[in-house]
């Protein structure tokens, strides 16, 4: 089964790198990319991907607001936050918005892959750094 993923981050180089890493796995297909929260919501509503990998700090609409809207309009779409922010307040806000996982951008590439697979299979996933703290 192929996992359909939407990448939402305002940094092109990060989106391109994640696309390369994830598509090389064979079981993950990138169905779209978004450079801001508003685009992420529009694409998620249109395509209903299995998983959205979402940054928090983006223009037009932040990732927390976008997560909440995506979960409202596409309840089967799961959201994993990928952020530089690892304060408890950000994690709590993401979970309240409906995120199923939270990863720190310094995570290794294979941890992102593991997170997507776990979230797609119905589990929650948190970066090891978050779990330790």
C-alpha positions in Angstrom: 0.0 0.0 0.0 1.3 3.4 -1.0 1.1 6.2 1.6 0.1 9.5 0.0 1.8 12.5 1.6 1.5 16.2 1.3 4.6 18.3 2.3 3.9 21.7 3.7 6.9 23.9 4.5 7.9 27.4 3.4 11.5 26.4 2.7 11.9 25.0 -0.9 15.1 23.2 -0.1 13.5 21.3 2.8 10.5 20.3 0.7 12.8 19.1 -2.2 15.0 17.2 0.2 12.0 15.5 1.9 10.5 14.7 -1.4 13.7 12.9 -2.5 14.1 11.0 0.7 10.4 9.9 1.0 9.9 8.9 -2.6 13.0 6.8 -2.5 11.3 4.6 0.1 9.0 3.0 -2.5 5.9 3.0 -0.2 5.5 6.8 0.0 4.2 9.0 -2.8 4.3 12.8 -2.6 1.0 14.0 -3.9 1.7 17.7 -3.4 3.7 20.4 -1.8 2.7 23.7 -0.2 4.7 26.7 0.7 2.2 28.1 3.3 -0.6 27.0 5.5 -3.4 28.3 3.2 -2.0 26.2 0.3 -1.7 23.2 2.5 -5.3 23.4 3.5 -6.5 23.9 -0.1 -4.5 21.0 -1.4 -5.4 18.7 1.5 -9.1 19.4 1.0 -8.7 18.8 -2.8 -6.5 15.6 -2.6 -7.2 14.2 0.9 -3.7 12.7 1.4 -3.1 10.0 4.0 -0.6 12.1 5.8 0.4 15.8 5.8 3.9 16.6 7.0 3.4 20.2 8.3 5.7 23.0 9.5 4.4 25.3 12.2 6.0 28.6 11.1 4.6 29.4 7.7 3.2 32.5 6.0 -0.5 33.2 5.4 -1.6 30.6 8.0 0.5 28.8 10.5 0.7 25.0 10.7 -1.4 24.8 13.8 -4.3 26.6 12.2 -3.8 24.6 9.0 -3.8 21.3 10.9 -7.1 22.2 12.6 -8.7 23.0 9.3 -7.4 19.9 7.6 -8.6 17.6 10.4 -12.0 19.3 10.2 -12.4 19.0 6.4 -10.5 15.7 5.9 -10.9 13.7 9.1 -9.1 10.6 7.6 -6.0 12.7 6.8 -3.4 12.5 9.6 -1.0 15.4 10.3 2.6 15.1 11.5 4.2 18.4 12.6 7.8 18.9 11.6 9.2 21.9 13.3 12.2 23.6 14.9 10.0 24.4 17.9 10.1 21.8 20.7 8.6 23.8 23.6 5.8 22.0 25.4 3.4 24.8 24.5 3.9 24.2 20.7 3.5 20.4 21.1 0.3 20.8 23.2 -1.2 23.3 20.7 -0.4 20.9 17.8 -2.1 18.0 19.6 -5.1 20.1 20.4 -5.4 21.0 16.7 -5.5 17.3 15.9 -1.9 16.4 15.0 -1.0 12.7 15.3 2.7 13.3 15.6 5.4 15.9 16.3 9.0 15.8 14.9 11.9 18.1 15.4 13.5 19.2 12.2 16.9 18.0 13.5 15.5 14.4 13.3 17.2 12.0 11.1 15.6 11.3 7.7 14.7 7.8 8.6 12.9 9.0 11.7 10.6 11.1 9.4 10.0 7.9 7.4 9.2 5.9 10.5 6.8 8.6 11.8 4.9 8.7 8.5 4.5 5.0 8.5 3.4 4.9 12.2 0.9 7.7 11.8 -0.5 6.1 8.7 -1.0 2.9 10.6 -3.0 4.7 13.3 -0.4 5.3 15.9 1.0 8.6 17.3 4.7 9.5 16.8 7.0 11.9 18.7 10.7 12.6 18.0 13.0 10.9 20.4 14.2 14.3 21.7 10.6 15.1 22.7 10.0 11.7 24.3 13.2 12.1 26.4 12.2 15.6 27.6 
